[in-house]
Amino acid sequence: MFDIQMTRLHELTVVIYCLSVLLYFFDFIHHNRKANRIAFWLLAFVWVLQTIFLITYMVRTGRFPVLTVFEGLYFYAWVLITLSLGINRLLKVDFIVFFTNILGFIVMVIHTFAPAQYGSHVIGKQLMSELLLIHITTAILSYGAFSLSFVFSVLYLIQYDLLKRKKWGARLLRLADLSKLERSSYILAVIGVPMLLLSLILGLQWAILKVPGLPWYDMKVIGSFILLAAYSIFLYMRIVKNMTGRQLAIWNTGSFLIVLINFFLFGQLSSFHFWYS
């Protein structure tokens, strides 16, 4: 009973850490200090939970938890979180904080969902199912964000065309102005990219543990990384190149076609996603 409760707390910690990483990404891209503060306090809560788990484990085992690979991973994740909090508070280097948290999240996921560390086969199997559930849910949420981003880009293109052809009327008035449509499309892409990245991390962890001889050339895997690259380029064009307007909306619209292809076509061609069923 105690092991099950601890497992649930570990899963809750991963979810909270996931939210913290998403907010750090939003701050990293958009320089939103409110998001940074919320992410910091979520991460601080994760650190408190991790520290309690660490002390509890030390009391139960009577030793420092570094003698096995899984113990080392746990302590490594704790160290990364501690360093991230310190960097955030003392140095204010957002770039380092964000990527340190990405690394820490990967390590924590590997530790939390690795069934070899659990004595009970039932608990290990249940964890695999829950890891898969979180992976699929996060992926679908990212697809939802990309879908809305696509809608705003299409509306932008329609509005742009109406203005260019000087088609004034009720239809034009019912659409939002171009800057608002473009900003909404961009914000939703900012939300979708880190969620897709976290989904890929979780999915690869599940596949490595569950699928013998993971085929890295699988169409679903390749398609997911192409999708991540397409939307990452969209953010790069918007943030680094300061690109705006019709060309950016067209790129976003084309990226959404990859979402549809990856979801409907590559899912059918995938060899290991058959394991989902």
Phi and psi in degrees as a GROMACS rama.xvg file:
@    title "Ramachandran Plot"
@    xaxis  label "Phi"
@    yaxis  label "Psi"
@TYPE xy
-63.5813  -41.1547  PHE-2
-62.3923  -40.2885  ASP-3
-64.465  -43.1597  ILE-4
-63.4505  -41.4905  GLN-5
-64.9353  -37.9455  MET-6
-61.8701  -43.2984  THR-7
-61.8756  -40.8513  ARG-8
-65.4436  -38.3469  LEU-9
-62.5236  -42.1119  HIS-10
-64.1651  -41.9123  GLU-11
-60.851  -39.3033  LEU-12
-62.181  -41.1647  THR-13
-63.2304  -42.2113  VAL-14
-63.5227  -44.8058  VAL-15
-64.0671  -41.5206  ILE-16
-61.6922  -39.5925  TYR-17
-59.586  -45.3435  CYS-18
-62.4177  -39.5255  LEU-19
-62.8268  -44.0801  SER-20
-62.9938  -41.3282  VAL-21
-60.3161  -43.2202  LEU-22
-70.2555  -37.1704  LEU-23
-63.4152  -38.0117  TYR-24
-64.0519  -43.3949  PHE-25
-60.9789  -41.9262  PHE-26
-67.7005  -40.2475  ASP-27
-61.3263  -39.6562  PHE-28
-81.9484  -40.8196  ILE-29
-110.003  -1.87479  HIS-30
52.7979  50.969  HIS-31
-101.2  107.694  ASN-32
-70.6688  -29.7815  ARG-33
-64.1849  -44.0081  LYS-34
-61.8642  -38.1087  ALA-35
-63.1175  -42.1877  ASN-36
-65.8249  -44.0224  ARG-37
-63.8582  -42.9704  ILE-38
-61.295  -39.9624  ALA-39
-62.412  -45.6323  PHE-40
-71.4826  -32.7279  TRP-41
-64.2125  -42.631  LEU-42
-66.373  -36.5159  LEU-43
-63.051  -38.3071  ALA-44
-65.4807  -40.2458  PHE-45
-60.6899  -42.571  VAL-46
-62.1525  -40.7797  TRP-47
-61.9643  -46.2321  VAL-48
-62.3393  -44.7152  LEU-49
-61.4796  -40.9105  GLN-50
-65.1976  -40.654  THR-51
-63.04  -44.523  ILE-52
-60.7259  -42.1855  PHE-53
-62.7568  -47.4272  LEU-54
-64.7304  -42.5867  ILE-55
-60.3527  -42.9785  THR-56
-64.8657  -40.4786  TYR-57
-64.3543  -38.7973  MET-58
-66.3722  -40.8867  VAL-59
-70.5465  -38.6563  ARG-60
-94.9018  -19.944  THR-61
73.0354  22.4075  GLY-62
-152.833  167.627  ARG-63
-78.8586  132.826  PHE-64
-80.6715  74.8708  PRO-65
-138.757  11.152  VAL-66
-86.2291  -15.0795  LEU-67
-123.426  167.182  THR-68
-60.6326  -44.3219  VAL-69
-70.0749  -35.8406  PHE-70
-65.2135  -41.7935  GLU-71
-62.1962  -40.2982  GLY-72
-61.5747  -42.4482  LEU-73
-63.0915  -46.555  TYR-74
-66.4213  -36.2193  PHE-75
-62.0115  -44.6239  TYR-76
-61.2452  -41.8546  ALA-77
-62.1854  -41.9816  TRP-78
-62.9837  -43.5871  VAL-79
-62.6997  -41.7753  LEU-80
-64.4405  -42.2891  ILE-81
-61.1256  -45.5412  THR-82
-63.8825  -39.569  LEU-83
-62.1555  -43.6304  SER-84
-63.201  -42.0528  LEU-85
-64.6356  -43.2418  GLY-86
-63.452  -42.1188  ILE-87
-61.0479  -42.5142  ASN-88
-79.2555  -40.032  ARG-89
-96.7309  -42.758  LEU-90
-99.5762  -24.9313  LEU-91
58.0418  41.4751  LYS-92
-103.424  95.3594  VAL-93
-63.7323  -35.9148  ASP-94
-60.6036  -47.6977  PHE-95
-67.1459  -40.8492  ILE-96
-60.5722  -46.1815  VAL-97
-62.9913  -48.6821  PHE-98
-74.5506  -27.3829  PHE-99
-64.7592  -38.9736  THR-100
-71.3974  -33.8465  ASN-101
-60.7102  -46.957  ILE-102
-63.4077  -43.7112  LEU-103
-62.773  -38.5613  GLY-104
-65.1829  -41.8485  PHE-105
-60.6316  -46.0809  ILE-106
-62.7266  -41.975  VAL-107
-65.8183  -39.8322  MET-108
-63.8449  -43.9495  VAL-109
-59.1769  -44.4017  ILE-110
-67.8724  -46.9655  HIS-111
-66.2838  -40.1196  THR-112
-104.24  13.3183  PHE-113
-83.8383  111.419  ALA-114
-67.5891  -18.6354  PRO-115
-64.4939  -20.8676  ALA-116
-83.7564  -9.36349  GLN-117
-101.365  132.419  TYR-118
-68.0457  -31.5989  GLY-119
-88.7836  126.116  SER-120
-65.1795  -33.6586  HIS-121
-64.7151  -44.4124  VAL-122
-64.1077  -42.5125  ILE-123
-61.4331  -42.504  GLY-124
-66.8521  -38.9703  LYS-125
-66.0418  -37.5875  GLN-126
-62.9295  -39.1891  LEU-127
-62.0781  -40.8095  MET-128
-65.6005  -40.3986  SER-129
-71.2401  -36.0419  GLU-130
-61.2534  -44.0988  LEU-131
-62.0378  -41.4713  LEU-132
-62.3327  -44.3921  LEU-133
-64.8081  -40.8315  ILE-134
-59.2282  -49.6153  HIS-135
-65.7045  -43.2114  ILE-136
-61.3942  -45.3539  THR-137
-64.408  -39.5885  THR-138
-63.5818  -44.4055  ALA-139
-66.0722  -38.2376  ILE-140
-63.6441  -38.9955  LEU-141
-65.7485  -39.8009  SER-142
-63.0219  -36.9545  TYR-143
-63.0178  -42.6252  GLY-144
-64.1349  -42.2979  ALA-145
-64.865  -34.6623  PHE-146
-64.5209  -46.2983  SER-147
-66.2655  -37.3548  LEU-148
-60.9176  -40.2077  SER-149
-62.4748  -43.4178  PHE-150
-59.8377  -44.7374  VAL-151
-65.4106  -35.1008  PHE-152
-68.1697  -39.9135  SER-153
-63.4627  -43.7678  VAL-154
-62.0104  -36.4898  LEU-155
-61.7236  -46.1873  TYR-156
-64.0142  -38.4716  LEU-157
-64.9261  -46.9388  ILE-158
-62.1356  -41.3074  GLN-159
-61.717  -43.6926  TYR-160
-65.7849  -41.2136  ASP-161
-63.9046  -41.1878  LEU-162
-67.9454  -39.656  LEU-163
-64.7444  -37.9672  LYS-164
-89.586  2.05005  ARG-165
56.4167  44.2084  LYS-166
-91.4727  80.8844  LYS-167
-77.6998  148.694  TRP-168
160.211  -172.866  GLY-169
-63.0421  -36.2351  ALA-170
-61.5021  -40.8472  ARG-171
-66.0289  -40.974  LEU-172
-67.9776  -28.476  LEU-173
-77.2365  -15.7472  ARG-174
-89.4298  146.861  LEU-175
-70.5314  164.303  ALA-176
-69.3541  161.802  ASP-177
-59.7509  -41.9578  LEU-178
-63.7689  -38.4762  SER-179
-69.9338  -40.5891  LYS-180
-63.6629  -43.3213  LEU-181
-65.7221  -42.1738  GLU-182
-65.4575  -40.9365  ARG-183
-63.4397  -41.8312  SER-184
-61.8828  -41.6784  SER-185
-66.5687  -45.4869  TYR-186
-61.0448  -41.5921  ILE-187
-67.3824  -34.4561  LEU-188
-66.8517  -38.16  ALA-189
-61.4986  -36.574  VAL-190
-72.2372  -41.303  ILE-191
-71.0362  -37.4127  GLY-192
-62.1997  -51.3351  VAL-193
-66.6744  -31.6699  PRO-194
-65.5481  -39.9543  MET-195
-66.1292  -40.7465  LEU-196
-61.0212  -46.1948  LEU-197
-65.0087  -36.8221  LEU-198
-63.1013  -40.5986  SER-199
-65.18  -39.8843  LEU-200
-60.6537  -47.5868  ILE-201
-65.6873  -41.8388  LEU-202
-65.8841  -40.579  GLY-203
-66.9873  -37.3857  LEU-204
-61.2312  -44.6732  GLN-205
-62.9774  -44.9075  TRP-206
-66.0653  -40.7182  ALA-207
-61.931  -39.3252  ILE-208
-80.9225  -29.7428  LEU-209
-104.131  -28.3866  LYS-210
-108.972  110.855  VAL-211
-64.9432  133.014  PRO-212
62.3195  57.4247  GLY-213
-51.646  119.254  LEU-214
-81.2383  101.218  PRO-215
-68.9756  -17.4026  TRP-216
-85.8301  5.21523  TYR-217
-57.0332  138.874  ASP-218
-61.6083  -36.5555  MET-219
-67.533  -40.0055  LYS-220
-65.2632  -48.9447  VAL-221
-61.4226  -44.9973  ILE-222
-61.1346  -38.916  GLY-223
-65.6497  -40.5493  SER-224
-71.8959  -34.0242  PHE-225
-63.8406  -42.3775  ILE-226
-61.1376  -45.9291  LEU-227
-61.364  -40.6913  LEU-228
-65.2691  -41.1416  ALA-229
-61.5303  -46.3114  ALA-230
-75.4982  -27.7421  TYR-231
-66.9357  -39.0589  SER-232
-64.2138  -38.4981  ILE-233
-57.8752  -46.9545  PHE-234
-66.2238  -37.7973  LEU-235
-62.493  -44.4185  TYR-236
-62.9797  -38.2728  MET-237
-75.2551  -41.2734  ARG-238
-90.7109  -49.6147  ILE-239
-81.8995  -46.7965  VAL-240
-85.4832  -6.82231  LYS-241
54.896  34.5774  ASN-242
-81.0071  135.498  MET-243
-138.273  173.738  THR-244
92.4746  -156.42  GLY-245
-62.5483  -41.8568  ARG-246
-61.9949  -39.6815  GLN-247
-68.7928  -38.3394  LEU-248
-64.9105  -38.2094  ALA-249
-65.3463  -42.2597  ILE-250
-60.9467  -42.9459  TRP-251
-64.2283  -39.0053  ASN-252
-64.5159  -42.1671  THR-253
-65.2792  -36.0218  GLY-254
-63.2824  -35.322  SER-255
-67.6622  -28.0183  PHE-256
-61.6009  -33.4664  LEU-257
-66.5626  -36.1388  ILE-258
-57.6407  -48.0222  VAL-259
-65.0963  -43.652  LEU-260
-63.8261  -43.5035  ILE-261
-65.9364  -37.7648  ASN-262
-76.1939  -46.2152  PHE-263
-93.334  -40.1763  PHE-264
-91.8895  -54.7693  LEU-265
-64.3579  -29.582  PHE-266
-63.1794  -33.6547  GLY-267
-76.8366  -30.3227  GLN-268
-85.2482  -11.2243  LEU-269
-66.9042  142.913  SER-270
-91.9944  -41.3384  SER-271
-91.9828  -16.1738  PHE-272
-71.6649  -7.11816  HIS-273
-62.2566  -25.3988  PHE-274
-66.7475  -18.3386  TRP-275
-59.7051  -33.2802  TYR-276
